[in-house]
Amino acid sequence: MDTKTLSTTIVFAAVTVALNPAISGIAIPAPYAPYLLYQIWEIPIVAAFVLISRKSAVSIALLNAVVLVTFFPGALPSGPIYNLIAILSMLLGIFIVQKGFKNKNSTEAQLNESEYTKTKFVTFSVVLGIILRVVVMTVVNYIVLRYPYPLGYELEELAIVTVFLPPTGFFNATLALYTIPVGLFIAKAINKNLKLQN
């Protein structure tokens, strides 16, 4: 990893950590499920994934999980681990879309394509990111919520399926719906001034 890539990764990591609700206070409870918090600290992770590298973004996501476990675990101490799984599944969707595009080895080429190609890239990234995040987290929640604290809430099957999974699925979909396009927009804007390679 060259100096510019390392320093840019450090900046993105610092921004991600600074945007954590424990530090910034930026979080909006979902009106339909107040225990779920809309936040913005995943946006720099998405931008780093596209602009810098997959390795950098995963490192930032892991660091952020450590910060969450330490300072903002939420109601469930294992919650930050589940959040890490959610982020990684969303990034996997973006990765699959990257691989599907003609210039899959050049992030810079993807960011500088025609408006039509950029729109397709963003749309496909959002759709696949949402699908993978919702599916993976639905499976994770279905499995862990039946266990006792600190892994889950010891919920009954009926409560998991009817009360918990629908709002959580909607939350994961809507969170990815703004996180991915904003992250991609930021990556595109920064790419005009920085020349980083995957």
C-alpha positions in Angstrom: 0.0 0.0 0.0 1.6 3.3 -1.1 1.8 6.4 1.1 -1.1 8.2 -0.6 -3.4 5.2 -0.3 -2.5 4.7 3.3 -3.0 8.3 4.2 -6.3 8.5 2.4 -7.4 5.3 4.2 -6.5 6.8 7.6 -8.5 10.0 6.7 -11.6 7.9 5.7 -11.2 5.8 8.9 -11.1 9.0 11.0 -14.2 10.4 9.3 -16.0 7.1 9.8 -15.2 7.0 13.5 -16.0 10.7 14.0 -19.4 10.2 12.4 -20.3 7.4 14.9 -23.4 8.4 17.0 -21.3 8.0 20.2 -19.0 10.8 19.0 -21.1 12.9 16.6 -24.6 12.4 18.0 -25.8 12.0 14.5 -28.5 9.3 14.5 -32.2 9.3 13.9 -34.4 6.6 15.4 -36.6 4.9 12.8 -40.1 6.1 13.5 -41.5 2.5 13.0 -38.9 0.9 15.2 -37.0 3.4 17.5 -34.4 0.8 18.5 -33.1 1.0 14.9 -31.0 4.1 14.2 -30.4 5.8 10.8 -26.9 7.1 10.7 -24.3 8.3 8.2 -21.0 6.7 9.3 -21.3 3.9 6.7 -21.1 6.4 3.8 -17.3 6.9 4.1 -16.9 3.1 4.1 -18.7 2.9 0.8 -16.7 5.8 -0.7 -13.4 4.2 0.4 -14.5 0.8 -1.1 -14.9 2.4 -4.5 -12.3 5.1 -4.4 -9.4 3.4 -2.5 -9.7 -0.4 -2.3 -11.8 -3.3 -0.9 -9.0 -4.0 1.6 -9.1 -0.4 2.9 -12.9 -0.3 3.2 -12.9 -3.6 5.1 -10.2 -2.4 7.4 -12.2 0.8 8.1 -15.4 -1.3 8.7 -13.5 -3.5 11.2 -12.0 -0.5 13.0 -15.5 1.0 13.2 -16.9 -2.2 14.6 -14.2 -2.0 17.4 -15.2 1.6 18.1 -18.9 0.6 18.3 -18.2 -2.3 20.6 -16.2 -0.1 22.8 -18.3 3.2 22.9 -21.7 2.6 21.3 -22.7 -1.1 21.5 -26.4 -0.2 21.7 -29.0 -2.4 23.4 -27.2 -5.6 22.4 -23.4 -5.9 22.9 -23.1 -8.2 19.8 -25.0 -5.6 17.7 -21.8 -4.0 16.2 -20.8 -7.4 14.9 -24.2 -7.8 13.2 -23.7 -4.3 11.8 -20.3 -5.3 10.4 -22.0 -8.2 8.7 -24.6 -5.8 7.3 -21.9 -3.5 5.9 -19.8 -6.3 4.4 -22.9 -7.8 2.7 -23.8 -4.4 1.2 -20.2 -4.0 0.0 -20.3 -7.4 -1.6 -23.2 -6.2 -3.7 -21.1 -3.3 -4.9 -18.2 -5.6 -5.6 -20.3 -7.9 -7.7 -21.5 -4.9 -9.8 -17.9 -3.7 -10.2 -17.0 -7.1 -11.5 -19.9 -7.1 -13.9 -18.8 -3.8 -15.6 -16.5 -3.7 -18.6 -13.7 -1.8 -16.9 -13.9 -3.9 -13.7 -10.2 -3.5 -12.8 -10.3 0.3 -13.0 -12.3 2.2 -10.4 -11.2 5.4 -12.0 -12.6 4.3 -15.4 -15.9 3.4 -13.7 -16.1 6.8 -12.0 -15.4 8.6 -15.3 -17.7 6.7 -17.6 -20.6 8.2 -19.5 -23.6 9.4 -17.5 -25.7 6.4 -18.6 -23.0 4.0 -17.5 -22.5 5.8 -14.2 -26.3 5.7 -13.6 -26.4 2.0 -14.3 -23.5 1.4 -12.0 -25.1 3.3 -9.2 -28.5 1.7 -9.8 -27.2 -1.8 -9.9 -25.0 -1.2 -6.9 -27.9 0.1 -4.8 -30.2 -2.7 -5.9 -27.7 -5.5 -5.3 -26.4 -3.9 -2.1 -29.9 -3.7 -0.7 -30.8 -7.2 -1.7 -27.7 -8.8 -0.2 -27.9 -6.7 3.0 -31.6 -7.5 3.6 -31.2 -11.2 2.8 -28.0 -11.7 4.8 -29.3 -9.7 7.8 -32.7 -11.5 7.7 -30.9 -14.8 8.0 -28.6 -13.6 10.7 -31.4 -12.0 12.7 -33.6 -15.1 12.3 -30.8 -17.3 13.7 -29.5 -15.1 16.5 -32.6 -13.5 18.0 -33.7 -16.7 19.6 -30.6 -16.9 21.7 -30.2 -15.2 25.1 -28.5 -11.9 25.7 -25.8 -10.9 24.7 -26.3 -12.7 21.3 -30.0 -12.1 21.0 -33.2 -11.3 22.9 -34.5 -14.9 23.4 -37.4 -14.2 21.2 -40.0 -16.8 20.2 -40.2 -17.9 16.5 -43.5 -16.0 16.0 -42.1 -12.8 17.4 -39.0 -13.0 15.3 -40.9 -13.6 12.0 -43.8 -11.2 12.5 -42.6 -8.5 14.8 -38.8 -8.2 14.3 -37.8 -9.2 10.8 -40.2 -7.0 8.8 -39.1 -3.6 10.2 -35.5 -4.7 10.4 -35.6 -5.7 6.7 -37.2 -2.4 5.8 -34.6 -0.6 7.9 -31.7 -2.3 6.2 -33.1 -1.6 2.7 -33.7 2.1 3.4 -30.3 2.6 5.1 -28.6 1.1 2.0 -30.8 3.2 -0.3 -29.1 6.4 0.8 -25.8 5.1 2.0 -24.6 3.6 -1.3 -25.5 6.5 -3.7 -24.1 9.1 -1.4 -20.9 7.1 -0.9 -20.5 6.7 -4.6 -21.2 10.4 -5.2 -18.5 11.3 -2.6 -16.1 8.9 -4.3 -16.7 10.5 -7.7 -16.2 14.0 -6.3 -12.9 13.1 -4.5 -11.7 11.2 -7.6 -11.6 14.4 -9.5 -8.8 15.6 -7.2 -7.1 12.4 -6.2 -5.7 9.6 -8.4 -5.8 6.4 -6.4 -5.7 2.9 -7.8 -7.3 -0.3 -6.5 
